[in-house]
Structure formats: structure tokens, C-alpha cells
Amino acid sequence: MIPHTSISVVTGLPCPESGIWESMGNFRTTVILYKGEIMPLYCGGKIKWRLIQIC
């Protein structure tokens, strides 16, 4: 299920919604995170993550 509104969060903040998150930028990857987990680093750096599917 794709969310109706775009939700994005930066590395280091708590995950606001359980689901599949995609990195934003030139190189893309996805992670499954649960609500309350800390948004991870990507390749050792802080990035912005975008929710692409609610689980």
C-alpha cells in the first residue's frame, strides 16, 4: 500500500511509521523499519528516507 501523503525523515530520527523506506538521492536502496526504530545511515552518511509502502 502506497501512502496517500509523502512521509520523509532524516537519518538519526525515530521512524514515524512501520514500512518500506527508500533512500533519496543519486543511489537508492530500501529498508524495512518499524515504528520507533532509528532511521539508519546510508554508506556511512546521513540521508533523507521516504516511505514507499506501509506494512
Backbone bond lengths (Angstrom), bond angles and torsions (degrees), N, CA, C in turn:
res aa  C-N    CA-C-N  psi(-1)  N-CA   C-N-CA  omega(-1)  CA-C   N-CA-C  phi
1 M - - - 1.446 - - 1.518 109.41 -
2 I 1.288 118.08 125.31 1.456 122.72 178.61 1.522 108.16 -89.09
3 P 1.343 117.27 132.49 1.458 118.87 -179.21 1.528 112.09 -64.28
4 H 1.334 116.17 150.66 1.462 121.43 -179.81 1.530 111.37 -73.02
5 T 1.318 116.52 -30.47 1.454 120.53 178.55 1.516 108.67 -117.93
6 S 1.289 116.30 150.73 1.453 121.12 -179.66 1.527 109.73 -78.30
7 I 1.332 116.05 127.18 1.456 121.42 177.45 1.517 106.98 -117.51
8 S 1.322 116.43 126.03 1.462 120.36 176.63 1.523 108.99 -134.86
9 V 1.335 114.68 148.73 1.462 122.30 -176.14 1.523 108.15 -145.78
10 V 1.314 116.86 146.53 1.466 120.46 178.51 1.523 110.97 -92.54
11 T 1.318 114.89 158.34 1.452 123.13 176.36 1.529 110.35 -51.09
12 G 1.337 114.96 139.19 1.461 120.83 175.43 1.515 114.99 97.13
13 L 1.336 117.39 -16.72 1.461 120.81 178.32 1.525 110.05 -93.76
14 P 1.339 117.88 158.39 1.464 119.77 177.42 1.531 111.39 -67.41
15 C 1.311 115.56 143.67 1.461 121.83 177.13 1.533 108.61 -68.99
16 P 1.342 118.39 124.34 1.457 120.48 -176.79 1.527 114.92 -82.70
17 E 1.341 117.63 -14.86 1.464 121.43 -175.33 1.524 109.51 -154.45
18 S 1.330 116.78 133.30 1.469 120.77 176.82 1.522 109.51 -67.04
19 G 1.334 115.83 136.51 1.453 118.59 178.03 1.512 113.10 163.56
20 I 1.309 114.49 -165.79 1.463 121.83 177.94 1.521 107.53 -97.37
21 W 1.314 115.08 126.10 1.461 122.57 -177.39 1.519 109.14 -114.53
22 E 1.327 116.66 139.92 1.463 122.71 179.85 1.525 108.97 -115.51
23 S 1.337 114.81 138.50 1.466 119.25 176.11 1.518 108.93 -70.87
24 M 1.324 115.40 147.66 1.460 120.78 178.03 1.522 108.10 -107.98
25 G 1.308 116.86 136.05 1.453 121.21 -178.54 1.515 110.81 139.33
26 N 1.320 116.06 -164.39 1.463 121.07 -177.06 1.522 113.62 -67.55
27 F 1.324 116.93 -38.71 1.461 121.51 -179.34 1.513 108.23 -110.07
28 R 1.313 116.97 131.94 1.462 121.09 -174.55 1.524 111.72 -114.49
29 T 1.318 113.73 143.36 1.455 121.70 172.61 1.517 106.76 -148.11
30 T 1.314 116.99 165.14 1.453 121.07 176.90 1.526 109.97 -125.49
31 V 1.338 114.90 152.96 1.466 121.82 175.41 1.524 107.65 -139.91
32 I 1.326 115.49 152.05 1.460 121.34 172.45 1.515 106.84 -100.34
33 L 1.323 116.11 123.82 1.458 121.74 -179.30 1.517 109.92 -129.87
34 Y 1.324 115.20 151.38 1.454 121.60 177.40 1.517 110.26 -105.77
35 K 1.306 116.00 149.59 1.456 122.12 -179.82 1.524 109.90 -50.53
36 G 1.339 116.11 129.50 1.460 121.82 179.07 1.515 114.32 98.82
37 E 1.350 117.29 -21.87 1.472 119.40 176.60 1.525 108.95 -66.61
38 I 1.316 116.42 154.59 1.462 120.95 178.21 1.530 109.19 -81.97
39 M 1.318 115.49 131.88 1.461 120.18 178.69 1.527 108.85 -62.76
40 P 1.333 117.52 130.31 1.460 121.11 -171.48 1.530 114.83 -81.32
41 L 1.325 113.29 164.47 1.467 121.43 169.26 1.519 107.92 -73.07
42 Y 1.320 117.67 160.28 1.458 122.25 172.41 1.522 107.67 -129.50
43 C 1.325 116.38 121.40 1.467 122.67 -176.37 1.537 110.52 53.55
44 G 1.327 116.14 36.78 1.452 121.35 176.37 1.516 115.55 81.34
45 G 1.325 117.88 3.73 1.462 119.95 -176.86 1.520 113.32 -126.10
46 K 1.323 115.06 162.14 1.460 121.63 176.16 1.518 109.32 -78.19
47 I 1.320 114.62 136.86 1.470 120.55 178.86 1.521 109.60 -140.99
48 K 1.314 115.69 178.28 1.457 122.37 173.68 1.528 107.11 -104.19
49 W 1.326 115.32 135.31 1.465 122.50 177.65 1.517 109.08 -110.02
50 R 1.347 115.92 146.66 1.460 121.94 -179.63 1.529 108.56 -124.79
51 L 1.336 116.43 131.02 1.460 121.64 178.01 1.523 109.49 -72.75
52 I 1.350 115.94 124.66 1.467 118.96 -179.71 1.529 111.91 -113.24
53 Q 1.349 117.66 -19.23 1.467 119.79 177.94 1.522 109.67 -155.34
54 I 1.318 116.50 129.81 1.462 121.76 176.67 1.517 108.51 -84.37
55 C 1.326 116.78 135.87 1.483 121.28 178.57 1.510 110.62 -112.27
